[in-house]
Amino acid sequence: MSTSLSPAAPDPRARMGAVAFALAGILFLLYEAAAPRRDQTTLEGAESWTTAGWAVAHLAAIVGLILIPLGYGALRGCLEGTRNEQTAFLATTVGYIGSALTISYYGAEVYGLKAIGERAVEGGDAALTDVADAFRFDPTAVTVFTIGLAGIAVAAVLAAVAVWRSGTLHRWSGVPLAVLLATMLPQYFLPQAGRIAWGALVAVAALWLAAELWKASAKSPARELVHA
């Protein structure tokens, strides 16, 4: 029996990461662009919670938050055996935890606000919007959400460090996404145009990192053993 190396093929881990980052970037832009932003103390604001745009936008954010750490995991696989693998692994682990905590809050935004909005519109009672603030600003909810966003920021910085030191990816390609994800909390306080601009920048940053990973898949091809 002899052992030989098969012809080089693109590394599927890097390409999986590229697809994950690209889709995540597009979904974050969809999240910011599709969600109606109205005065949420009024019946018009309550009605916006019942719209397809509100649901689609927040579900897009949830999927995007899942895809980002999947991308970090693919980055770790791409850097396997190098001194940067551990950093990428930490980014993946912290990213999953941060996304999980943040998604719990987004779930309330999708399902809880829809129920409140429907009840407010049916009864013509704008005062029911106060219930939304009651759970949005509940100390436990705010704490979990803030810790989740902090985890997302830390993970993005760790991933950027791994990319910077990789030697195979453009060293700056992870920095813009890290900066933008670190500002995820303050961007919630921007006007709608500012939030859409933030989403567009996230899309561009994620697509850049995706392109670098895709190119890296050809530079560092997967090699499989073939037994004959």
Stockholm file with secondary structure:
# STOCKHOLM 1.0

chainA/1-228         MSTSLSPAAPDPRARMGAVAFALAGILFLLYEAAAPRRDQTTLEGAESWTTAGWAVAHLAAIVGLILIPLGYGALRGCLEGTRNEQTAFLATTVGYIGSALTISYYGAEVYGLKAIGERAVEGGDAALTDVADAFRFDPTAVTVFTIGLAGIAVAAVLAAVAVWRSGTLHRWSGVPLAVLLATMLPQYFLPQAGRIAWGALVAVAALWLAAELWKASAKSPARELVHA
#=GR chainA/1-228 SS CCEEECCCBCCHHHHHHHHHHHHHHHHHHHHHHHSCCCCTTSHHHHHHTTSHHHHHHHHHHHHHHHHHHHHHHHHHHHTTTSTTHHHHHHHHHHHHHHHHHHHHHHHIIIIIHHHHHHHHHHHTCGGGHHHHHHHHTCHHHHHHHHHHHHHHHHHHHHHHHHHHHHSSSCTTTTHHHHHHHHTHHHHTTSCHHHHHHHHHHHHHHHHHHHHHHHHHHHHSCBCCEEEC
#=GC SS_cons         CCEEECCCBCCHHHHHHHHHHHHHHHHHHHHHHHSCCCCTTSHHHHHHTTSHHHHHHHHHHHHHHHHHHHHHHHHHHHTTTSTTHHHHHHHHHHHHHHHHHHHHHHHIIIIIHHHHHHHHHHHTCGGGHHHHHHHHTCHHHHHHHHHHHHHHHHHHHHHHHHHHHHSSSCTTTTHHHHHHHHTHHHHTTSCHHHHHHHHHHHHHHHHHHHHHHHHHHHHSCBCCEEEC
//
